[in-house]
Amino acid sequence: MEIDPPSSTGKDHFKLWNQLELHEFQHKFVIRSLEFPDQGFSIARSDGSFHKLDGDVNLETASRVYTVFGVAGTIRLLSGTYILVITSHKDVGTYLGFPIFRVMSMKFLSCNRDLRNLTNQQKKDEAYFQTLLKIVEETPGLYYSYETDITLNLQRRCKMADGWMSKPIWKQADPRFVWNRNILEELIENKVRLSFQMGRLKLNNLTSTITLISRRCARRLGTRMWRRGANLEGDTANFIETEQLLEYEGFRSSFLQVRGSIPLLWEQIVDLSYKPRLAVIEHEDTSMVVKRHFHDLLQRYGDTIAVDLTDKHGNEGHLNLAFATEMEKLPDVRYVSFDFHQRCGNANFDSLKLLYDEIAEDFEKQGYFLQNTEGELLAEQKGIIRSNCIDCLDRTNSYLARISLNQQLQRMCALAPSESITTFTDHEDFEIFRNLWVDQGDEISLEYSGTNALKGDIVRYGKQTVSGLIKDGISALSRYYLNNFQDGDAIDLISGNYTVSGNSPSPFQLNKFESRTLFPVASAILIGGLTVTSITLNRAGQNAQSVISSIVCVGATAGMMALMKANGRQICSRPRLCGLL
């Protein structure tokens, strides 16, 4: 990790520590480098304050000693400060030759045991905040490197000023993709929420390496359903920059795509339906929101093609129409509407060629980034495909990435002009490429919705399998539960959307029953009604009284189901810290 420990001289001292030893004492934590045992710092357990490592401390008296692999940040709750440390990690590959690690487990260390000054309500609030920290400890998809910044794509790195890459890693980082930026005020180590996959292909008996890295923007974090569309600044939910990096015989090439929620003001409030109706929010600043979003893309990536994959009919039709209407006001951005479900129904993904044919000329002009073995610039990507986050990552995005990969390999003479990577359809090479994108889709989906992507076996194997159907069924049930009964408070807390303050009113004091109270009661009544109905129906043929009882029970149960459905929004959980943003 990189840290600026307190110094009596007032000077900054940066040191990269990749393995740390944590010593627990009654009144403090001591964290020191294993490589340089005299370097480190201590954290007071009374108030969470940091101090330079005192050489006089007797480490042998520690109650517990264990290895940690980084300090991700600090957060202050009502009772004091909590320190987030990485307790295990996994080496998952390299990015431009630098090792990349995935966070496997984290732990919050409490630096204040004194709750006596809190009111009863504050103690309840603190207990809930602590449950949110437990959720943060299990956050998937966090990656980092001790040796390089992984928030910057290859093209941007190469265009940086000469002295930029010599700066500390935390100063190089693109703040959009730093997951723990909010909790870094006293620490300066970066963790990135992304997906990382790497595969090796054999082309002409030479090994090439393909790396997929998807960087998730931290500006509008949130869970599925509770974070839709854009905020007034034009930041969209689930915005991801995906880079496909190819390394072959000293050549390096990179192809970028971005995806995100449709940049309008819209919502999809859960109400016990499997797929709640979405609603476009009428707002006087809608046009400005869309303009801000695409202005940012044009500044960062160049010419932009907005690919809209939503249905043109049904529930998504209103969103599709609203998006198309706003895009007519932006002459600098090309808008392409492609009804994915209508064009590619029944897993007919070959129909994506129709989309490519429509954008082919602009796509080839946008190009890709390419360096030769001496590091000289041979080609630069001059634009970006911006797709919405429906049916895109392991389907549409992978299709376009495959076309770009063919062009890159042909330029490097790894493929003949008439060849493509699909030539290897019957070989392990193409399967590796395809599986990289499927795994990428699963990991991003897991971060956002809590489950793997649906229909992944169709993309992976080209057909629906029995195991895939079972997997999709389990994922669908899990999504239903997570959508309706798990909120995004943990993300709002750790990302800084909500700031804990003892002077603010409790966010949990509501004037009505909470969904956490209503749902168990309603469920118990409904299950009881179904049980009684089942029993009375079995006895319905015995006498007239049983028939009447059955009719009454069926009516009561149906009424309860209708009542639950009508009050679905009140029964479902919703974020309590920030609500809908």
C-alpha positions as CSV (number, residue, x, y, z in Angstrom):
1,M,0.0,0.0,0.0
2,E,1.0,3.6,-0.3
3,I,0.6,5.8,2.7
4,D,1.7,9.2,3.9
5,P,2.4,8.5,7.6
6,P,2.4,11.5,10.0
7,S,5.9,13.0,10.1
8,S,7.4,15.6,12.5
9,T,9.3,17.1,9.6
10,G,6.1,17.8,7.7
11,K,7.5,16.1,4.6
12,D,5.8,13.4,2.5
13,H,7.2,9.9,2.6
14,F,5.7,7.5,0.1
15,K,6.5,3.8,0.4
16,L,4.9,0.9,-1.4
17,W,4.2,-1.9,1.1
18,N,2.6,-5.1,-0.3
19,Q,2.6,-7.2,2.8
20,L,1.8,-5.9,6.3
21,E,1.7,-7.2,9.8
22,L,-1.1,-6.2,12.0
23,H,-0.6,-6.2,15.8
24,E,-3.7,-5.9,18.0
25,F,-3.3,-4.3,21.5
26,Q,-5.9,-3.2,24.0
27,H,-5.5,0.5,23.2
28,K,-4.2,0.5,19.6
29,F,-3.5,-1.3,16.4
30,V,0.0,-1.4,15.0
31,I,0.5,-1.9,11.3
32,R,4.1,-2.3,10.0
33,S,5.8,-3.4,6.8
34,L,7.2,-7.0,6.9
35,E,10.0,-5.9,4.5
36,F,10.9,-2.8,6.6
37,P,9.8,-3.7,10.2
38,D,10.8,-0.2,11.5
39,Q,8.3,1.5,9.2
40,G,4.6,1.7,9.9
41,F,2.0,3.4,12.0
42,S,-0.4,2.9,14.9
43,I,-4.1,3.6,15.2
44,A,-5.5,4.6,18.6
45,R,-8.5,2.5,19.5
46,S,-10.0,5.3,21.5
47,D,-10.5,7.8,18.7
48,G,-9.0,6.3,15.5
49,S,-6.1,8.8,15.3
50,F,-3.0,7.8,13.3
51,H,0.5,8.1,14.7
52,K,4.0,7.4,13.4
53,L,5.3,4.0,14.6
54,D,6.9,4.3,18.0
55,G,10.1,2.2,18.1
56,D,9.7,1.7,21.8
57,V,6.5,-0.4,21.5
58,N,6.9,-4.0,22.6
59,L,5.2,-5.9,19.8
60,E,5.5,-9.2,21.7
61,T,2.7,-8.1,24.1
62,A,0.2,-8.0,21.2
63,S,-2.9,-10.0,21.8
64,R,-3.1,-11.1,18.2
65,V,-0.8,-10.8,15.2
66,Y,-1.8,-11.5,11.6
67,T,-0.9,-10.6,8.0
68,V,-2.9,-8.1,6.0
69,F,-2.3,-6.9,2.4
70,G,-3.4,-3.3,2.5
71,V,-5.5,-0.7,4.2
72,A,-8.4,0.4,2.1
73,G,-9.6,3.3,4.1
74,T,-11.4,4.6,7.2
75,I,-15.0,5.5,7.9
76,R,-16.4,7.4,10.9
77,L,-19.8,6.2,12.3
78,L,-21.6,7.4,15.4
79,S,-19.4,5.6,17.9
80,G,-16.1,6.3,16.2
81,T,-13.7,5.2,13.4
82,Y,-13.5,1.9,11.6
83,I,-10.4,0.9,9.6
84,L,-10.9,-1.4,6.5
85,V,-8.1,-3.8,5.9
86,I,-7.5,-6.5,3.3
87,T,-7.2,-9.9,5.0
88,S,-6.6,-12.0,1.9
89,H,-6.1,-11.6,-1.8
90,K,-5.5,-13.6,-5.0
91,D,-3.0,-13.1,-7.8
92,V,-5.3,-13.1,-11.0
93,G,-2.8,-12.2,-13.7
94,T,-1.0,-9.1,-15.1
95,Y,-1.8,-5.9,-16.7
96,L,1.0,-4.5,-18.9
97,G,3.3,-6.8,-17.1
98,F,2.3,-5.7,-13.6
99,P,0.7,-8.2,-11.1
100,I,-3.0,-7.7,-10.5
101,F,-4.7,-8.9,-7.3
102,R,-8.3,-9.5,-6.4
103,V,-9.5,-8.8,-2.9
104,M,-10.8,-12.0,-1.5
105,S,-11.7,-10.9,2.0
106,M,-11.8,-7.6,4.1
107,K,-12.4,-6.7,7.7
108,F,-13.4,-3.5,9.5
109,L,-11.4,-2.8,12.7
110,S,-13.3,-0.9,15.3
111,C,-11.4,2.0,16.9
112,N,-13.9,3.0,19.5
113,R,-15.5,0.7,22.0
114,D,-17.3,3.4,24.0
115,L,-21.0,3.6,23.2
116,R,-22.0,5.2,26.5
117,N,-22.4,8.6,25.1
118,L,-25.0,7.5,22.5
119,T,-28.7,7.7,22.9
120,N,-30.8,4.6,22.6
121,Q,-31.8,5.5,19.0
122,Q,-28.2,6.2,18.1
123,K,-27.2,2.7,19.4
124,K,-29.8,1.2,17.2
125,D,-28.6,3.2,14.2
126,E,-25.0,2.2,15.0
127,A,-26.0,-1.5,15.1
128,Y,-27.5,-1.1,11.6
129,F,-24.5,0.7,10.3
130,Q,-22.3,-2.1,11.5
131,T,-24.5,-4.6,9.6
132,L,-23.9,-2.5,6.5
133,L,-20.1,-2.7,7.1
134,K,-20.5,-6.5,7.1
135,I,-22.0,-6.2,3.6
136,V,-19.1,-4.0,2.5
137,E,-16.6,-6.6,3.8
138,E,-18.1,-9.1,1.3
139,T,-18.1,-6.7,-1.7
140,P,-17.1,-8.6,-4.8
141,G,-15.1,-7.4,-7.8
142,L,-12.4,-5.3,-6.1
143,Y,-9.0,-5.4,-7.8
144,Y,-5.7,-3.5,-7.3
145,S,-2.0,-3.5,-8.1
146,Y,0.9,-2.5,-5.9
147,E,3.0,-1.5,-8.9
148,T,0.7,0.3,-11.4
149,D,-2.5,2.3,-11.8
150,I,-5.2,0.1,-13.3
151,T,-7.8,2.9,-13.6
152,L,-6.2,4.2,-16.8
153,N,-6.6,2.5,-20.1
154,L,-3.5,1.9,-22.4
155,Q,-4.2,4.8,-24.7
156,R,-4.7,7.3,-21.9
157,R,-1.5,6.1,-20.2
158,C,0.5,6.6,-23.3
159,K,-0.8,10.1,-23.8
160,M,0.1,11.2,-20.3
161,A,2.8,13.8,-19.7
162,D,6.3,12.3,-19.3
163,G,6.4,12.9,-15.5
164,W,2.9,11.7,-14.8
165,M,3.7,8.0,-14.5
166,S,6.5,8.7,-12.0
167,K,4.0,10.1,-9.5
168,P,2.6,8.0,-6.7
169,I,-0.1,5.6,-7.9
170,W,-2.9,7.4,-6.0
171,K,-2.1,10.7,-7.9
172,Q,-2.2,8.9,-11.3
173,A,-5.7,7.4,-10.8
174,D,-8.8,8.3,-12.6
175,P,-11.1,9.2,-9.7
176,R,-14.2,7.9,-11.6
177,F,-13.1,4.3,-11.1
178,V,-11.7,4.5,-7.5
179,W,-14.1,2.5,-5.4
180,N,-12.8,3.6,-2.0
181,R,-12.1,7.3,-2.8
182,N,-14.5,8.5,-0.1
183,I,-12.8,6.7,2.7
184,L,-9.2,7.7,1.7
185,E,-9.0,11.0,3.5
186,E,-6.4,9.7,5.9
187,L,-5.0,7.0,3.6
188,I,-4.0,7.1,0.0
189,E,-4.3,3.6,-1.4
190,N,-6.6,2.9,-4.3
191,K,-8.9,0.0,-4.9
192,V,-10.8,-0.3,-8.1
193,R,-14.2,-2.0,-8.6
194,L,-13.9,-3.8,-11.8
195,S,-13.8,-7.2,-13.6
196,F,-10.5,-8.7,-14.8
197,Q,-10.1,-11.7,-17.0
198,M,-7.0,-12.9,-18.9
199,G,-6.6,-15.6,-21.6
200,R,-3.8,-16.8,-23.9
201,L,-4.3,-17.8,-27.5
202,K,-2.0,-19.7,-29.9
203,L,-1.8,-17.9,-33.3
204,N,0.7,-19.1,-35.8
205,N,2.3,-21.1,-33.0
206,L,3.0,-17.9,-31.2
207,T,1.3,-17.0,-27.9
208,S,-0.9,-13.9,-27.6
209,T,-2.5,-12.6,-24.5
210,I,-5.9,-11.1,-24.3
211,T,-6.9,-9.1,-21.1
212,L,-10.4,-7.9,-20.4
213,I,-10.7,-5.2,-17.8
214,S,-14.0,-3.5,-17.0
215,R,-13.8,-0.4,-14.8
216,R,-17.0,0.5,-12.9
217,C,-17.6,4.2,-12.3
218,A,-18.1,5.2,-8.7
219,R,-20.1,8.3,-9.4
220,R,-23.5,6.7,-9.4
221,L,-23.0,3.5,-7.5
222,G,-26.0,1.5,-6.5
223,T,-27.8,-1.8,-6.7
224,R,-30.1,-2.9,-9.5
225,M,-33.5,-1.3,-9.6
226,W,-32.6,1.3,-7.0
227,R,-30.1,3.1,-9.2
228,R,-31.5,3.7,-12.7
229,G,-30.8,6.3,-15.3
230,A,-28.8,9.5,-14.6
231,N,-28.5,12.1,-12.0
232,L,-28.7,15.9,-12.7
233,E,-24.9,16.0,-13.4
234,G,-25.3,13.4,-16.2
235,D,-23.6,10.5,-14.4
236,T,-25.4,7.2,-15.1
237,A,-25.9,4.1,-13.1
238,N,-23.8,1.0,-13.9
239,F,-21.4,3.0,-16.1
240,I,-18.5,0.8,-17.1
241,E,-15.4,1.3,-19.3
242,T,-14.4,-2.0,-20.8
243,E,-10.9,-2.4,-22.3
244,Q,-9.8,-5.4,-24.4
245,L,-6.0,-5.4,-24.4
246,L,-4.1,-7.6,-26.8
247,E,-0.3,-8.3,-26.5
248,Y,1.3,-10.2,-29.4
249,E,5.0,-10.4,-30.2
250,G,5.8,-7.1,-28.6
251,F,2.8,-5.3,-30.1
252,R,0.2,-3.9,-27.8
253,S,-3.3,-2.9,-28.8
254,S,-6.3,-1.7,-27.0
255,F,-10.0,-1.4,-27.8
256,L,-12.4,0.5,-25.6
257,Q,-16.2,0.4,-25.2
258,V,-18.4,2.0,-22.6
259,R,-21.9,1.1,-21.3
260,G,-24.3,2.4,-18.8
261,S,-27.9,3.0,-17.9
262,I,-29.9,5.2,-20.4
263,P,-28.9,8.8,-19.4
264,L,-32.4,10.0,-18.7
265,L,-34.2,10.7,-15.4
266,W,-36.2,7.5,-14.9
267,E,-37.0,4.9,-12.2
268,Q,-38.2,1.3,-11.8
269,I,-39.5,1.0,-8.3
270,V,-39.9,-2.5,-7.0
271,D,-43.5,-3.6,-6.2
272,L,-43.3,-7.4,-5.9
273,S,-43.5,-7.7,-9.7
274,Y,-40.7,-9.7,-11.3
275,K,-40.1,-6.9,-13.7
276,P,-41.5,-3.7,-12.3
277,R,-42.8,-1.0,-14.7
278,L,-40.3,1.7,-15.5
279,A,-41.3,5.3,-15.5
280,V,-39.6,8.3,-17.2
281,I,-39.5,11.3,-14.9
282,E,-40.6,14.5,-16.4
283,H,-38.1,17.2,-15.5
284,E,-37.2,20.6,-17.0
285,D,-33.5,19.7,-16.9
286,T,-33.8,16.4,-18.8
287,S,-32.2,17.7,-22.0
288,M,-29.3,19.2,-20.0
289,V,-28.7,15.9,-18.3
290,V,-28.4,14.1,-21.6
291,K,-26.2,16.8,-23.0
292,R,-23.9,16.7,-20.0
293,H,-23.5,12.9,-20.2
294,F,-22.5,12.9,-23.8
295,H,-20.4,16.0,-23.6
296,D,-18.3,14.2,-21.0
297,L,-18.0,11.2,-23.4
298,L,-17.0,13.4,-26.3
299,Q,-14.3,15.1,-24.2
300,R,-12.9,11.8,-22.9
301,Y,-13.2,9.4,-25.9
302,G,-13.9,11.4,-29.1
303,D,-16.7,10.6,-31.6
304,T,-19.5,8.7,-29.9
305,I,-22.1,6.3,-31.2
306,A,-25.0,5.7,-28.8
307,V,-26.3,2.2,-29.4
308,D,-29.8,1.8,-27.8
309,L,-30.6,-1.9,-27.3
310,T,-34.0,-1.4,-25.6
311,D,-37.3,-2.8,-26.9
312,K,-39.3,-0.4,-29.1
313,H,-42.6,-1.8,-27.7
314,G,-44.0,-2.7,-24.3
315,N,-42.6,-1.6,-21.0
316,E,-39.3,-0.4,-22.5
317,G,-40.9,1.4,-25.4
318,H,-41.6,4.6,-23.5
319,L,-37.9,4.8,-22.5
320,N,-36.8,4.0,-26.0
321,L,-39.0,6.8,-27.4
322,A,-37.9,9.3,-24.8
323,F,-34.2,8.5,-25.4
324,A,-34.6,8.8,-29.2
325,T,-36.4,12.2,-28.8
326,E,-33.6,13.6,-26.7
327,M,-30.9,12.3,-29.0
328,E,-32.4,14.2,-31.9
329,K,-31.2,17.3,-30.1
330,L,-27.6,16.2,-30.1
331,P,-26.2,16.5,-33.7
332,D,-22.6,15.6,-32.6
333,V,-23.6,12.1,-31.4
334,R,-24.9,9.4,-33.7
335,Y,-27.9,7.5,-32.2
336,V,-28.7,4.0,-33.4
337,S,-31.7,2.1,-32.1
338,F,-31.4,-1.7,-32.3
339,D,-34.3,-3.7,-30.7
340,F,-32.1,-6.5,-29.4
341,H,-34.9,-8.8,-28.3
342,Q,-36.8,-8.5,-31.6
343,R,-33.7,-8.8,-33.8
344,C,-31.8,-11.5,-31.8
345,G,-34.7,-13.5,-30.3
346,N,-34.2,-17.2,-29.7
347,A,-30.5,-16.7,-29.2
348,N,-30.0,-15.6,-32.8
349,F,-26.9,-13.5,-32.0
350,D,-25.7,-13.7,-35.6
351,S,-28.3,-11.0,-36.2
352,L,-25.9,-8.6,-34.5
353,K,-24.3,-8.4,-37.9
354,L,-27.3,-6.2,-38.9
355,L,-26.2,-3.7,-36.1
356,Y,-22.6,-3.8,-37.3
357,D,-23.5,-3.2,-40.9
358,E,-25.4,-0.1,-39.8
359,I,-22.4,1.4,-37.9
360,A,-19.5,-0.3,-39.8
361,E,-18.2,2.8,-41.5
362,D,-18.1,4.9,-38.3
363,F,-16.8,1.9,-36.3
364,E,-13.8,1.5,-38.6
365,K,-13.1,5.2,-38.4
366,Q,-13.0,5.1,-34.6
367,G,-10.4,2.3,-34.8
368,Y,-8.2,1.1,-32.0
369,F,-5.0,1.9,-30.2
370,L,-1.8,0.2,-31.4
371,Q,1.9,0.3,-30.3
372,N,4.8,-1.5,-32.0
373,T,7.6,-3.3,-30.2
374,E,9.5,0.0,-29.7
375,G,6.5,1.7,-28.1
376,E,5.9,3.8,-31.2
377,L,2.3,4.9,-31.8
378,L,0.9,3.2,-34.9
379,A,-2.9,3.8,-34.4
380,E,-5.1,5.7,-32.0
381,Q,-8.8,5.0,-31.1
382,K,-10.7,8.2,-32.1
383,G,-14.1,7.4,-30.8
384,I,-16.3,5.1,-28.7
385,I,-19.3,2.9,-28.8
386,R,-21.7,3.7,-25.9
387,S,-24.3,1.0,-25.4
388,N,-26.9,0.9,-22.7
389,C,-26.6,-1.8,-20.0
390,I,-29.2,-4.2,-21.4
391,D,-28.1,-7.3,-23.3
392,C,-24.7,-5.8,-24.1
393,L,-21.6,-6.9,-22.3
394,D,-21.3,-10.6,-23.1
395,R,-23.4,-10.2,-26.3
396,T,-23.2,-7.0,-28.2
397,N,-20.0,-5.7,-26.7
398,S,-18.2,-9.0,-27.3
399,Y,-19.4,-9.1,-30.9
400,L,-17.9,-5.7,-31.6
401,A,-14.8,-6.5,-29.7
402,R,-14.3,-9.6,-31.8
403,I,-14.5,-7.6,-35.0
404,S,-11.9,-5.1,-33.7
405,L,-9.7,-8.0,-32.5
406,N,-9.7,-9.4,-36.1
407,Q,-8.6,-6.1,-37.4
408,Q,-5.8,-5.8,-34.9
409,L,-4.5,-9.3,-35.5
410,Q,-4.6,-8.7,-39.3
411,R,-2.6,-5.5,-38.8
412,M,0.0,-7.4,-36.8
413,C,0.1,-10.1,-39.4
414,A,-1.1,-12.7,-36.9
415,L,-4.0,-13.4,-39.2
416,A,-4.3,-13.2,-43.0
417,P,-6.6,-10.5,-44.4
418,S,-9.2,-13.2,-45.2
419,E,-8.9,-14.9,-41.7
420,S,-10.7,-14.1,-38.5
421,I,-10.8,-15.4,-35.0
422,T,-14.0,-17.3,-35.8
423,T,-11.7,-19.5,-37.9
424,F,-10.9,-21.1,-34.6
425,T,-14.5,-21.9,-33.8
426,D,-13.7,-25.6,-33.4
427,H,-10.6,-25.0,-31.4
428,E,-9.8,-24.1,-27.8
429,D,-8.6,-20.6,-28.9
430,F,-12.0,-19.2,-29.8
431,E,-13.6,-20.8,-26.8
432,I,-11.1,-19.0,-24.6
433,F,-12.0,-15.7,-26.2
434,R,-15.7,-16.3,-25.8
435,N,-15.5,-17.5,-22.3
436,L,-13.5,-14.4,-21.3
437,W,-16.5,-12.3,-22.2
438,V,-19.0,-14.6,-20.6
439,D,-17.1,-14.6,-17.3
440,Q,-16.8,-10.8,-17.6
441,G,-20.6,-10.5,-18.0
442,D,-21.1,-12.8,-15.0
443,E,-18.8,-10.8,-12.7
444,I,-20.3,-7.4,-13.6
445,S,-23.8,-8.8,-13.2
446,L,-22.8,-10.2,-9.8
447,E,-21.6,-6.8,-8.6
448,Y,-24.8,-5.0,-9.9
449,S,-27.6,-7.5,-9.4
450,G,-26.2,-10.1,-7.0
451,T,-26.4,-13.0,-9.5
452,N,-24.6,-14.2,-12.6
453,A,-25.8,-12.9,-16.0
454,L,-28.8,-14.8,-17.4
455,K,-28.5,-17.0,-20.6
456,G,-24.8,-17.2,-20.2
457,D,-24.7,-20.8,-21.6
458,I,-26.3,-19.6,-24.9
459,V,-23.3,-17.2,-25.3
460,R,-20.8,-19.7,-24.1
461,Y,-22.0,-22.8,-25.9
462,G,-24.4,-21.4,-28.6
463,K,-27.4,-23.2,-27.1
464,Q,-29.6,-23.5,-24.0
465,T,-28.5,-26.4,-21.7
466,V,-30.3,-28.1,-18.9
467,S,-27.8,-27.0,-16.4
468,G,-28.1,-23.4,-17.8
469,L,-31.9,-23.5,-17.4
470,I,-31.5,-24.6,-13.8
471,K,-28.8,-21.9,-13.2
472,D,-31.0,-19.2,-14.8
473,G,-33.9,-20.3,-12.7
474,I,-31.9,-20.0,-9.5
475,S,-30.5,-16.7,-10.6
476,A,-34.0,-15.4,-11.5
477,L,-35.4,-16.3,-8.0
478,S,-32.3,-14.7,-6.4
479,R,-32.8,-11.5,-8.4
480,Y,-36.4,-11.4,-7.4
481,Y,-35.6,-11.6,-3.7
482,L,-32.6,-9.2,-3.9
483,N,-34.6,-6.7,-6.0
484,N,-37.5,-6.6,-3.6
485,F,-36.1,-7.2,-0.2
486,Q,-32.5,-6.0,-0.2
487,D,-31.6,-2.3,-0.5
488,G,-28.5,-0.4,-1.4
489,D,-27.7,1.3,1.9
490,A,-24.3,-0.3,2.2
491,I,-23.1,1.2,-1.1
492,D,-24.5,4.7,-0.1
493,L,-22.7,4.5,3.2
494,I,-19.3,3.5,1.9
495,S,-19.4,5.7,-1.3
496,G,-20.2,8.9,0.6
497,N,-23.7,9.4,-0.7
498,Y,-24.7,9.4,3.0
499,T,-22.6,10.9,5.7
500,V,-23.0,9.7,9.3
501,S,-23.5,12.6,11.8
502,G,-24.5,12.5,15.4
503,N,-26.2,15.9,14.9
504,S,-28.5,14.7,12.1
505,P,-31.8,13.0,12.8
506,S,-31.9,9.2,12.5
507,P,-32.6,8.0,9.0
508,F,-34.5,5.0,10.4
509,Q,-37.2,6.9,12.4
510,L,-40.2,6.6,10.1
511,N,-43.8,7.7,10.6
512,K,-45.1,4.4,9.2
513,F,-44.5,0.7,9.5
514,E,-41.3,-0.3,7.7
515,S,-41.3,-2.9,5.0
516,R,-39.1,-5.1,7.2
517,T,-42.1,-5.3,9.6
518,L,-44.8,-5.6,7.0
519,F,-43.3,-8.3,4.8
520,P,-43.0,-11.0,7.5
521,V,-46.5,-10.3,8.7
522,A,-48.0,-10.3,5.2
523,S,-46.1,-13.4,4.3
524,A,-47.1,-15.3,7.4
525,I,-50.8,-14.5,6.8
526,L,-50.6,-15.5,3.1
527,I,-48.8,-18.8,3.8
528,G,-51.3,-19.5,6.5
529,G,-54.2,-18.7,4.2
530,L,-52.7,-21.0,1.5
531,T,-52.3,-23.8,4.0
532,V,-55.8,-23.6,5.3
533,T,-57.2,-23.3,1.8
534,S,-55.3,-26.5,0.8
535,I,-56.7,-28.4,3.8
536,T,-60.3,-27.2,3.2
537,L,-60.1,-28.0,-0.6
538,N,-59.1,-31.6,0.3
539,R,-62.2,-31.9,2.4
540,A,-64.5,-30.0,0.1
541,G,-66.3,-33.1,-1.1
542,Q,-67.3,-34.3,2.3
543,N,-70.2,-32.0,3.0
544,A,-71.7,-28.6,2.1
545,Q,-70.1,-26.9,5.1
546,S,-66.6,-27.9,3.8
547,V,-67.5,-26.5,0.4
548,I,-68.5,-23.2,1.9
549,S,-65.3,-23.1,4.0
550,S,-63.2,-23.8,1.0
551,I,-64.9,-20.9,-1.0
552,V,-64.3,-18.6,2.0
553,C,-60.7,-19.6,2.3
554,V,-60.0,-19.3,-1.4
555,G,-61.6,-15.8,-1.4
556,A,-59.7,-14.7,1.6
557,T,-56.4,-15.9,0.3
558,A,-57.0,-14.3,-3.1
559,G,-57.9,-11.1,-1.4
560,M,-54.7,-11.2,0.6
561,M,-52.6,-11.8,-2.5
562,A,-54.4,-8.8,-4.2
563,L,-53.8,-6.6,-1.2
564,M,-50.1,-7.5,-1.1
565,K,-49.8,-6.8,-4.8
566,A,-51.6,-3.5,-4.5
567,N,-49.3,-2.4,-1.6
568,G,-46.2,-3.9,-3.1
569,R,-44.1,-0.7,-2.9
570,Q,-44.8,-0.5,0.8
571,I,-44.0,-4.1,1.4
572,C,-40.7,-4.1,-0.5
573,S,-37.5,-2.8,1.0
574,R,-36.1,0.4,-0.2
575,P,-32.9,2.4,0.6
576,R,-33.4,4.3,3.9
577,L,-30.2,6.4,3.9
578,C,-30.6,8.3,0.6
579,G,-33.8,7.0,-0.9
580,L,-34.1,7.3,-4.7
581,L,-31.5,9.5,-6.4
